[in-house]
Amino acid sequence: MLQWKRACEAEIAKRGLQFHDMGHGWTAEAFGIDSRGGWSAQKGCYVPPESVQYLAEINGERKVFLDIPLNTNFCMSNPEARRIVTKAVCDYAQENPHVDYLHVWLADWQKNHCECAACREKTPSDWYVVLLNEIDEEMTKRNLSSHLVFIVYTDTFWAPKVETIRNPKRFTMLYAPITRLYCEGYGLDADESKVEPFKINANEYPKGMAACLGYLKKEWKPVWQGDCFCYEYHFWRAHLKDPGGQYVARRIYEDIRGLKFMGLDGIVEDGSQRHFFPNGFAMYIYAATLLDHNCDYEAVLEDYFSHVYGGDWQAVREYLQKVSDLFDLGWMYGEKRVANDQSPFYDPARWDLYEKAQVIAAEGKALAEAHLAMPTRPQTVSYRLLLRHAEYILGVADCMAEKAKGNDALALEKGMAFF
C-alpha cells in the first residue's frame, strides 16, 4: 500500500494536482500506539506505559477507546501531550515537504473526548484550536510552509467558544457532515433551529442535510471566514443503497453544484475506489462536475453511456433507472418508516420487492445477453458486468424483501449467504 501511495504521489506531482495527506491517526501514533489495524478492535493492543497518562479519560479511565487506537483521543488539556502531537505533525511535515495539504484530525468516532477536570474547562473544539495554534508556532520556528487542514466532524460540529486560530493563512477548514442524509442535498436552506447546546460525550448529532448545514452556518461561519471545503461520503455507503446507481450519480452532481451556496470551495470523497459496478458513471460525473460546475448532466451521461454501451445506451440507462426506482434510496436508508413498532425497513407495500426485481433483472439479463460481442472490448466487458449486475440486484432484493416483511433474522441469514 505504501508503494502504491508513493506511485500516486509521483503522478500527482507530474500533473500539478493538490496532494492531500494524512487525517486520523495522530492521536495514537504520536504516543507509540499502532493504529494500522484501522477500525477493527485490537484486543490487548500495546500502549507504552509512559503514554497511558496522555490518553483521554472517559468514565474515570484512561485507555484505548473500545480497543480501537484510531478512535482514541488524547488529553488535550495536557501541555506535554500537545507537545508530543505537535512534534509528530511537524516532523512529518518536515520529512514530506511535497505535501500540499496536511490534514490534522482528531480521533475518529464520537463521544470519545477526555472528561478530566482540566479538559472540561473548554470544549473539544477549543482545545483543538489550542493544539493547531501550537503546531503553527512550531512550524513557523522550523520555517515550514506546510498548509494545514482542520476538520469539523462529529464533536467539532460545535465551534470553539473562546479560542481562535491566530494564523488563518496557514489553515483550511474541512467540513465533514457524516450524519447527513443522501435523500437531501446542499441546495437546502440551513436549519439553524436544529443546533443543540454542546454536551461532553452526550451530544445528539444533526440528522439530515438541512440540520448539518445549520451547524456550519450558525457555529462555524461566524468564527471562520477562511478557505473551506467539504469531506463527503457518497462512495462510502450511499452507492451501496442505490443498486442502479442513477440516484447517487444525480445527487453527486447536484451536491457539487450546491456547494457554493454555503461558501464551500470544493469537495473530497471518502469511500470505495472500486465504485465501477455496473459502471463508473457516478465517479465520472463527480469528476466532470468538479471540472465544470455548469456541465449539463444529460450531456455528460450521454457521452459516457454511448461510449460504454454503444448504440443501445439509452436502453441501459432506462434499465438502471428502473433499478434505482425499485430500491428507493430513502427507504434503503431507513427514512420511510411506516410502523413505529417495527424496523425502519418494514413496509407491506414492498413485500413484493423480490418479484418485481425478478422482472427487472430479466430485462437487464436479456439486454446484456444481446450485446456480449460488441465492437470494442470496453463495451463487451460493460455488458458482461451488466449480466452479473442482474444477479446482484436479485440478491439484494431477496434480503431487503425479508426486511420489508419484518423477517430481520432471515434477511440477515440471506444477506450473509449472498454477500
C-alpha positions as CSV (number, residue, x, y, z in Angstrom):
1,M,0.0,0.0,0.0
2,L,2.8,2.4,0.8
3,Q,4.4,1.6,-2.6
4,W,1.0,2.4,-4.3
5,K,0.8,5.7,-2.3
6,R,4.3,6.7,-3.4
7,A,3.4,6.0,-7.0
8,C,0.3,8.1,-6.7
9,E,2.3,11.0,-5.2
10,A,4.6,11.0,-8.2
11,E,1.8,11.0,-10.6
12,I,0.0,13.8,-8.7
13,A,3.2,15.9,-8.8
14,K,3.5,15.3,-12.6
15,R,0.1,16.7,-13.2
16,G,0.3,19.7,-10.9
17,L,-2.5,18.4,-8.7
18,Q,-3.0,19.1,-5.0
19,F,-1.7,16.3,-2.7
20,H,-3.8,15.9,0.5
21,D,-2.2,13.7,3.1
22,M,-2.9,12.1,6.5
23,G,-6.1,12.6,8.6
24,H,-6.9,10.4,11.6
25,G,-4.0,8.7,13.5
26,W,-2.1,11.5,15.1
27,T,-3.8,10.9,18.4
28,A,-2.5,7.3,18.6
29,E,0.7,7.1,16.6
30,A,2.3,10.1,18.3
31,F,2.1,8.2,21.6
32,G,3.6,5.0,20.2
33,I,0.3,3.2,19.7
34,D,0.0,1.3,16.5
35,S,-3.2,2.3,14.6
36,R,-2.5,0.3,11.4
37,G,-5.3,-2.1,12.3
38,G,-7.7,0.6,11.1
39,W,-11.2,0.5,12.6
40,S,-11.0,-3.1,13.8
41,A,-10.8,-3.7,17.6
42,Q,-7.3,-4.5,18.7
43,K,-7.7,-6.5,21.9
44,G,-4.7,-6.0,24.2
45,C,-3.1,-3.5,21.8
46,Y,0.2,-2.3,23.3
47,V,0.3,1.1,24.9
48,P,3.7,2.3,26.2
49,P,3.4,2.7,30.0
50,E,4.5,6.3,29.8
51,S,1.7,7.1,27.3
52,V,-1.2,5.9,29.4
53,Q,-1.3,9.3,31.2
54,Y,-1.9,11.1,27.9
55,L,-5.0,9.0,26.8
56,A,-8.4,10.6,27.0
57,E,-10.1,9.9,30.4
58,I,-13.6,8.5,29.8
59,N,-15.7,7.2,32.7
60,G,-12.7,7.7,35.0
61,E,-10.4,5.5,32.9
62,R,-7.5,6.3,30.5
63,K,-7.4,3.5,28.0
64,V,-7.7,2.8,24.3
65,F,-11.3,3.7,23.3
66,L,-13.3,0.5,22.6
67,D,-9.9,-1.2,21.8
68,I,-9.6,0.8,18.6
69,P,-6.4,3.0,18.6
70,L,-7.6,5.1,15.6
71,N,-10.7,6.1,17.6
72,T,-8.8,7.1,20.7
73,N,-8.4,10.8,21.6
74,F,-5.8,12.2,23.9
75,C,-5.9,14.6,26.9
76,M,-5.7,17.9,25.0
77,S,-5.5,20.0,28.2
78,N,-2.2,18.3,29.0
79,P,0.6,20.6,27.6
80,E,3.1,17.7,27.3
81,A,0.6,15.6,25.4
82,R,0.0,18.5,22.9
83,R,3.8,19.0,22.6
84,I,4.2,15.3,21.6
85,V,1.5,15.6,19.0
86,T,2.9,18.9,17.7
87,K,6.3,17.3,17.3
88,A,4.8,14.3,15.4
89,V,3.0,16.6,13.0
90,C,5.9,19.0,12.4
91,D,8.4,16.1,12.0
92,Y,6.1,14.6,9.3
93,A,5.7,17.9,7.6
94,Q,9.5,18.4,7.6
95,E,10.1,15.0,6.1
96,N,7.4,15.4,3.5
97,P,7.6,18.9,2.1
98,H,5.8,17.8,-1.1
99,V,2.5,17.5,0.8
100,D,0.3,20.4,-0.3
101,Y,-2.4,20.0,2.4
102,L,-1.5,18.2,5.6
103,H,-4.7,17.1,7.4
104,V,-4.5,17.2,11.2
105,W,-7.6,15.5,12.5
106,L,-8.5,14.2,15.9
107,A,-9.5,10.5,16.6
108,D,-12.3,9.0,14.6
109,W,-15.7,8.2,16.0
110,Q,-17.7,10.2,18.5
111,K,-18.3,10.8,22.2
112,N,-14.7,9.8,23.0
113,H,-13.2,13.1,24.3
114,C,-11.4,13.5,27.5
115,E,-13.6,14.1,30.6
116,C,-10.9,15.1,33.1
117,A,-11.4,18.2,35.1
118,A,-8.9,20.3,33.1
119,C,-10.4,19.2,29.7
120,R,-13.9,20.0,30.8
121,E,-12.9,23.7,31.2
122,K,-13.1,24.0,27.4
123,T,-14.9,22.3,24.5
124,P,-13.0,19.8,22.3
125,S,-13.0,22.4,19.6
126,D,-11.4,25.0,21.8
127,W,-8.6,22.5,22.8
128,Y,-8.3,21.5,19.2
129,V,-7.6,25.2,18.2
130,V,-5.1,25.4,21.1
131,L,-3.3,22.4,19.5
132,L,-3.5,23.8,16.0
133,N,-2.0,27.2,17.1
134,E,0.9,25.4,18.8
135,I,1.5,23.3,15.7
136,D,1.5,26.6,13.6
137,E,4.0,28.2,16.1
138,E,6.4,25.2,15.8
139,M,6.2,25.2,12.1
140,T,7.0,28.8,12.0
141,K,10.0,28.2,14.1
142,R,11.2,25.5,11.8
143,N,10.4,27.7,8.7
144,L,7.9,25.1,7.4
145,S,5.4,26.3,4.8
146,S,3.1,23.3,5.1
147,H,-0.6,24.2,4.8
148,L,-2.8,22.5,7.4
149,V,-6.4,21.3,7.3
150,F,-8.5,21.0,10.4
151,I,-11.8,19.1,10.5
152,V,-15.4,19.9,11.5
153,Y,-16.6,16.4,12.3
154,T,-18.9,14.9,15.0
155,D,-17.9,16.6,18.3
156,T,-16.2,19.5,16.5
157,F,-19.5,20.4,14.7
158,W,-19.6,22.8,17.7
159,A,-17.3,25.7,17.1
160,P,-14.8,26.9,19.8
161,K,-16.2,29.3,22.3
162,V,-13.1,31.2,23.4
163,E,-10.1,30.2,21.2
164,T,-9.4,31.4,17.7
165,I,-6.9,30.4,15.1
166,R,-4.2,33.0,15.1
167,N,-2.7,32.5,11.7
168,P,-5.6,31.7,9.4
169,K,-3.5,31.8,6.3
170,R,-1.9,28.5,7.4
171,F,-5.2,26.7,7.6
172,T,-8.2,25.4,5.6
173,M,-11.3,24.1,7.2
174,L,-12.7,20.7,6.2
175,Y,-16.5,20.3,6.8
176,A,-17.5,16.6,7.1
177,P,-21.3,16.2,7.6
178,I,-21.1,12.4,8.2
179,T,-24.7,12.4,9.7
180,R,-26.3,13.9,6.6
181,L,-28.9,12.0,4.5
182,Y,-28.4,11.4,0.8
183,C,-32.1,11.9,0.2
184,E,-31.3,15.7,0.6
185,G,-28.7,17.9,-1.0
186,Y,-26.6,21.0,-0.4
187,G,-29.2,23.2,-2.1
188,L,-31.3,23.2,1.1
189,D,-31.6,26.1,3.4
190,A,-29.6,25.7,6.6
191,D,-31.8,24.9,9.5
192,E,-30.2,26.8,12.5
193,S,-33.1,25.8,14.8
194,K,-31.6,22.2,14.9
195,V,-28.4,23.4,16.6
196,E,-28.2,21.9,20.1
197,P,-26.0,23.0,23.0
198,F,-22.8,21.1,23.3
199,K,-22.6,18.3,25.9
200,I,-19.4,16.5,26.5
201,N,-19.7,12.9,25.2
202,A,-23.5,13.2,25.3
203,N,-24.3,15.1,22.1
204,E,-27.1,14.4,19.7
205,Y,-25.7,14.9,16.3
206,P,-27.6,16.7,13.4
207,K,-29.5,14.4,11.2
208,G,-30.2,15.4,7.6
209,M,-28.6,17.9,5.3
210,A,-30.5,21.0,6.5
211,A,-29.6,20.3,10.1
212,C,-25.9,19.7,9.3
213,L,-25.8,22.9,7.3
214,G,-27.4,24.7,10.3
215,Y,-24.3,23.8,12.3
216,L,-22.0,25.1,9.6
217,K,-23.9,28.4,9.3
218,K,-24.6,29.1,12.9
219,E,-21.5,27.6,14.6
220,W,-18.6,27.9,12.2
221,K,-19.3,30.6,9.7
222,P,-19.2,33.4,12.3
223,V,-15.7,32.3,13.5
224,W,-14.1,31.1,10.3
225,Q,-14.1,33.2,7.1
226,G,-11.1,31.4,5.6
227,D,-10.8,28.7,2.9
228,C,-13.3,25.8,3.4
229,F,-14.2,22.7,1.6
230,C,-16.2,19.6,2.4
231,Y,-15.5,15.9,3.0
232,E,-18.1,13.7,1.7
233,Y,-19.2,10.0,1.7
234,H,-21.1,9.4,-1.5
235,F,-18.9,6.4,-2.2
236,W,-18.7,5.1,1.4
237,R,-22.3,3.6,1.8
238,A,-24.7,5.7,-0.2
239,H,-23.8,4.0,-3.5
240,L,-24.5,0.6,-1.9
241,K,-28.0,1.7,-1.1
242,D,-28.7,2.6,-4.8
243,P,-28.0,-0.6,-6.8
244,G,-29.0,1.2,-10.0
245,G,-26.5,4.0,-9.4
246,Q,-28.7,6.6,-11.0
247,Y,-29.9,8.4,-7.9
248,V,-26.5,8.7,-6.3
249,A,-24.9,10.0,-9.6
250,R,-27.5,12.7,-9.7
251,R,-27.1,13.5,-6.0
252,I,-23.3,13.9,-6.5
253,Y,-23.9,16.3,-9.5
254,E,-26.4,18.4,-7.5
255,D,-24.3,18.4,-4.4
256,I,-21.2,19.7,-6.1
257,R,-23.2,22.4,-7.8
258,G,-24.8,23.4,-4.5
259,L,-21.6,23.8,-2.5
260,K,-21.3,27.5,-3.5
261,F,-24.5,28.3,-1.6
262,M,-22.7,27.6,1.7
263,G,-19.4,29.1,0.7
264,L,-17.7,25.7,0.3
265,D,-14.8,25.8,-2.2
266,G,-14.5,22.2,-3.1
267,I,-15.1,18.6,-2.2
268,V,-13.1,15.4,-1.4
269,E,-14.6,11.9,-1.1
270,D,-14.3,9.2,1.5
271,G,-15.1,5.7,0.3
272,S,-14.5,2.9,-2.1
273,Q,-12.1,3.4,-5.0
274,R,-13.8,0.4,-6.8
275,H,-17.1,2.0,-7.4
276,F,-17.5,0.8,-11.0
277,F,-20.2,-1.7,-10.8
278,P,-22.1,-1.9,-13.1
279,N,-20.3,1.1,-14.5
280,G,-18.3,4.1,-13.3
281,F,-20.7,6.9,-14.2
282,A,-21.1,8.2,-10.7
283,M,-17.3,8.7,-10.5
284,Y,-17.3,10.2,-14.0
285,I,-20.0,12.8,-13.3
286,Y,-18.2,13.6,-10.0
287,A,-15.0,14.5,-12.0
288,A,-16.9,16.2,-14.8
289,T,-18.8,18.5,-12.4
290,L,-15.7,19.3,-10.3
291,L,-14.1,20.4,-13.6
292,D,-17.1,22.4,-14.7
293,H,-19.9,23.2,-12.3
294,N,-22.0,24.3,-15.3
295,C,-21.7,21.0,-17.2
296,D,-25.0,19.5,-18.4
297,Y,-25.9,16.3,-16.6
298,E,-27.7,14.7,-19.5
299,A,-25.0,15.6,-22.0
300,V,-22.3,14.0,-19.8
301,L,-24.4,11.0,-19.2
302,E,-25.0,10.5,-23.0
303,D,-21.3,10.9,-23.7
304,Y,-20.4,8.3,-21.0
305,F,-23.1,5.8,-21.7
306,S,-22.8,5.9,-25.5
307,H,-19.1,5.1,-25.3
308,V,-19.5,2.4,-22.7
309,Y,-22.6,0.7,-24.1
310,G,-22.7,1.7,-27.8
311,G,-25.9,2.4,-29.8
312,D,-28.3,0.9,-27.3
313,W,-27.0,3.0,-24.4
314,Q,-30.5,4.5,-23.7
315,A,-31.9,1.1,-23.0
316,V,-29.2,0.5,-20.4
317,R,-29.9,3.9,-18.8
318,E,-33.6,3.1,-18.6
319,Y,-32.9,-0.3,-17.1
320,L,-30.7,1.1,-14.4
321,Q,-33.2,3.9,-13.6
322,K,-35.8,1.2,-13.0
323,V,-33.4,-0.5,-10.6
324,S,-32.8,2.8,-8.7
325,D,-36.6,3.5,-8.6
326,L,-37.3,0.0,-7.3
327,F,-35.0,0.1,-4.3
328,D,-35.8,3.8,-3.4
329,L,-32.8,5.3,-1.6
330,G,-34.9,6.9,1.1
331,W,-36.3,3.5,2.1
332,M,-32.9,1.9,1.9
333,Y,-31.6,4.5,4.4
334,G,-34.5,3.6,6.7
335,E,-36.1,7.0,6.4
336,K,-39.6,5.9,5.3
337,R,-40.8,4.1,8.5
338,V,-44.4,3.1,8.3
339,A,-44.7,1.4,11.7
340,N,-43.1,2.6,15.0
341,D,-43.1,-0.9,16.5
342,Q,-41.2,-2.4,13.5
343,S,-37.8,-1.8,11.9
344,P,-37.4,1.2,9.6
345,F,-37.5,-1.1,6.7
346,Y,-40.8,-2.8,7.5
347,D,-43.3,-1.9,4.7
348,P,-46.1,-4.2,3.5
349,A,-46.1,-2.1,0.2
350,R,-42.7,-3.6,-0.5
351,W,-43.4,-7.2,0.3
352,D,-43.3,-8.0,-3.5
353,L,-39.9,-6.4,-3.9
354,Y,-38.2,-9.7,-4.9
355,E,-40.9,-10.5,-7.5
356,K,-40.5,-7.0,-9.0
357,A,-36.8,-7.4,-9.0
358,Q,-37.1,-10.6,-10.9
359,V,-38.9,-8.9,-13.7
360,I,-36.4,-6.0,-14.0
361,A,-33.4,-8.3,-13.6
362,A,-34.7,-10.4,-16.5
363,E,-34.8,-7.3,-18.7
364,G,-31.3,-6.5,-17.7
365,K,-30.1,-10.0,-18.4
366,A,-31.8,-10.1,-21.8
367,L,-30.3,-6.7,-22.7
368,A,-26.8,-7.9,-21.7
369,E,-27.0,-11.2,-23.4
370,A,-27.9,-9.4,-26.7
371,H,-24.7,-7.4,-26.5
372,L,-22.0,-9.9,-25.4
373,A,-19.9,-9.3,-28.6
374,M,-19.5,-5.6,-29.1
375,P,-17.2,-3.7,-31.5
376,T,-14.9,-2.6,-28.7
377,R,-13.5,-4.6,-25.7
378,P,-14.7,-2.0,-23.1
379,Q,-18.3,-2.3,-24.4
380,T,-18.1,-6.1,-24.3
381,V,-16.9,-6.0,-20.7
382,S,-19.5,-3.5,-19.7
383,Y,-22.4,-5.7,-20.9
384,R,-20.8,-8.7,-19.2
385,L,-20.7,-6.7,-16.0
386,L,-24.4,-5.8,-16.6
387,L,-25.1,-9.5,-16.8
388,R,-23.6,-10.1,-13.3
389,H,-25.4,-7.0,-12.1
390,A,-28.7,-8.6,-12.8
391,E,-27.7,-11.4,-10.4
392,Y,-26.6,-8.8,-7.8
393,I,-29.9,-6.9,-7.7
394,L,-31.7,-10.2,-7.1
395,G,-29.5,-11.0,-4.1
396,V,-30.1,-7.5,-2.6
397,A,-33.8,-7.7,-3.3
398,D,-34.1,-11.1,-1.7
399,C,-32.6,-9.7,1.5
400,M,-34.5,-6.5,1.5
401,A,-37.8,-8.1,0.8
402,E,-37.5,-10.0,4.1
403,K,-36.7,-6.7,5.8
404,A,-39.9,-5.3,4.4
405,K,-41.8,-8.2,5.8
406,G,-40.2,-7.8,9.2
407,N,-38.2,-11.0,8.9
408,D,-35.0,-9.4,10.1
409,A,-33.2,-12.6,11.2
410,L,-34.0,-14.3,7.8
411,A,-32.9,-11.2,6.0
412,L,-29.5,-11.3,7.8
413,E,-29.2,-15.0,7.1
414,K,-29.8,-14.4,3.4
415,G,-27.6,-11.4,3.3
416,M,-24.6,-13.3,4.8
417,A,-25.1,-16.2,2.4
418,F,-25.3,-13.9,-0.6
419,F,-22.5,-11.4,0.2
